[in-house]
């Protein structure tokens, strides 16, 4: 399967090659951390596009078609937890047939297709990355949902749609890629009809994060580098941005903090169980993929730079496990908000 990923990388980055694209991404990230954050935020579209060109096929191989985490209960499979997380969002937004809904940062469309199927609503996926949208359209056609789903290739801060076009708007671990929260939530506000609902799963730093702690800072930077993020915000920044643009917050809580028995959201990155999916995403599975890519690069089967992409993703995965265990970061701060009538 590592060979399949490397071939896809080679086909997707035919014009420039993998190594130069990895190099550009790394340079941009280092610039953001050494005084150039404002500059990179202005150019975030290129930063984000490069990142997803590089990592999309790794994500699908190691994680599946839904690029997000989920709270999980004992006895529940990883895939079932992702589906339940998606259904929870659809139910909170009260999606139903006849509604038109926007998915901001839809990825390859895994959650979008599940939400469309579950709710009966029409879902419009917004994405800046052409490679991901090509895959999303392919999966939509295979699912037989072409009449219920459409896609817009554009910046989710400047969606190619009129004001008040949507009954609901949501984003699943995607709005964290925006350069600032006021901009992305403001665009969601513009797109929503009066009394429309917003649903977000947001990346946040918790109150346990200590900016004076070198280990905490290292973990944060590793998540940002491996996750294609320029910065991760605190809860207060997120909530303030929602209120600034005019939203009424109906519910906001960290779903990583579950009542009763639960499996930590980061457990798939550690590894448990015997399924192929859990093995690929585990530390051992990721190490095997990395070594396979190294060997294929030496044999000139895989394009140069493939293993560097895997290195970056592994760095992020290990940092997320550390952050989850320390409780300083969550990928599932749940926001349910309403645009006033």
DAMODA-V293253 format. One record per backbone hydrogen bond with DSSP energy under -0.5 kcal/mol. NH is the residue of the N-H (numbers start at 1). CO is the residue of the C=O. If there is no record, write none. Layout:
BEGIN
nh:NH co:CO
nh:NH co:CO
END
This chain:
BEGIN
nh:5 co:1
nh:6 co:2
nh:7 co:3
nh:8 co:4
nh:9 co:5
nh:10 co:6
nh:11 co:7
nh:12 co:8
nh:13 co:9
nh:14 co:11
nh:16 co:13
nh:17 co:13
nh:19 co:304
nh:21 co:17
nh:22 co:18
nh:23 co:19
nh:24 co:20
nh:25 co:21
nh:26 co:22
nh:27 co:23
nh:28 co:24
nh:29 co:25
nh:30 co:26
nh:31 co:27
nh:32 co:28
nh:33 co:29
nh:34 co:30
nh:34 co:31
nh:36 co:31
nh:37 co:32
nh:40 co:36
nh:41 co:37
nh:42 co:38
nh:43 co:39
nh:44 co:41
nh:46 co:43
nh:47 co:43
nh:48 co:44
nh:49 co:45
nh:50 co:46
nh:51 co:47
nh:52 co:48
nh:53 co:49
nh:54 co:50
nh:55 co:51
nh:56 co:52
nh:59 co:55
nh:60 co:56
nh:61 co:57
nh:62 co:58
nh:63 co:59
nh:64 co:59
nh:64 co:60
nh:67 co:65
nh:68 co:66
nh:72 co:263
nh:76 co:73
nh:81 co:77
nh:82 co:78
nh:83 co:79
nh:84 co:80
nh:85 co:81
nh:86 co:82
nh:87 co:83
nh:88 co:84
nh:89 co:85
nh:90 co:86
nh:91 co:87
nh:92 co:88
nh:93 co:89
nh:94 co:91
nh:95 co:90
nh:98 co:120
nh:99 co:96
nh:101 co:122
nh:102 co:168
nh:103 co:124
nh:104 co:102
nh:104 co:170
nh:105 co:103
nh:105 co:126
nh:106 co:103
nh:106 co:126
nh:109 co:106
nh:110 co:65
nh:113 co:109
nh:114 co:110
nh:115 co:111
nh:116 co:112
nh:117 co:113
nh:118 co:114
nh:119 co:115
nh:120 co:116
nh:122 co:99
nh:123 co:148
nh:124 co:101
nh:125 co:123
nh:125 co:150
nh:126 co:103
nh:127 co:152
nh:130 co:128
nh:133 co:129
nh:134 co:130
nh:135 co:131
nh:136 co:132
nh:137 co:133
nh:138 co:134
nh:139 co:135
nh:140 co:136
nh:141 co:137
nh:142 co:138
nh:143 co:139
nh:144 co:140
nh:144 co:141
nh:145 co:140
nh:148 co:145
nh:149 co:145
nh:150 co:123
nh:152 co:125
nh:154 co:127
nh:154 co:152
nh:158 co:155
nh:161 co:159
nh:164 co:190
nh:165 co:162
nh:165 co:191
nh:166 co:191
nh:167 co:100
nh:168 co:100
nh:169 co:197
nh:170 co:102
nh:171 co:199
nh:173 co:171
nh:173 co:201
nh:177 co:174
nh:178 co:175
nh:184 co:180
nh:185 co:181
nh:186 co:182
nh:187 co:183
nh:188 co:184
nh:189 co:185
nh:190 co:186
nh:191 co:187
nh:192 co:188
nh:193 co:166
nh:195 co:339
nh:196 co:193
nh:197 co:167
nh:198 co:337
nh:199 co:169
nh:200 co:335
nh:201 co:171
nh:202 co:200
nh:202 co:333
nh:204 co:330
nh:205 co:233
nh:206 co:328
nh:209 co:206
nh:211 co:209
nh:213 co:210
nh:214 co:212
nh:217 co:213
nh:218 co:214
nh:219 co:215
nh:220 co:216
nh:221 co:217
nh:222 co:218
nh:223 co:219
nh:224 co:220
nh:225 co:221
nh:226 co:222
nh:227 co:223
nh:228 co:224
nh:228 co:225
nh:229 co:224
nh:235 co:205
nh:238 co:234
nh:239 co:235
nh:240 co:236
nh:241 co:237
nh:242 co:238
nh:243 co:239
nh:244 co:240
nh:245 co:241
nh:246 co:242
nh:246 co:243
nh:247 co:242
nh:248 co:338
nh:249 co:247
nh:250 co:248
nh:250 co:336
nh:251 co:336
nh:253 co:334
nh:255 co:253
nh:255 co:332
nh:257 co:254
nh:258 co:256
nh:263 co:72
nh:267 co:264
nh:269 co:266
nh:270 co:266
nh:270 co:267
nh:271 co:267
nh:279 co:275
nh:280 co:276
nh:281 co:277
nh:282 co:278
nh:282 co:279
nh:283 co:270
nh:285 co:279
nh:286 co:282
nh:287 co:283
nh:288 co:284
nh:289 co:285
nh:290 co:286
nh:291 co:287
nh:292 co:288
nh:293 co:289
nh:294 co:290
nh:295 co:291
nh:296 co:292
nh:297 co:293
nh:298 co:294
nh:299 co:295
nh:300 co:297
nh:301 co:296
nh:302 co:296
nh:306 co:303
nh:309 co:305
nh:310 co:306
nh:311 co:307
nh:312 co:308
nh:313 co:309
nh:314 co:310
nh:315 co:311
nh:316 co:312
nh:317 co:313
nh:318 co:314
nh:319 co:315
nh:320 co:316
nh:321 co:317
nh:322 co:318
nh:323 co:319
nh:324 co:320
nh:325 co:321
nh:326 co:322
nh:327 co:323
nh:328 co:323
nh:329 co:323
nh:330 co:204
nh:333 co:202
nh:334 co:253
nh:334 co:332
nh:335 co:200
nh:336 co:251
nh:337 co:198
nh:338 co:248
nh:339 co:196
nh:340 co:246
nh:340 co:338
END
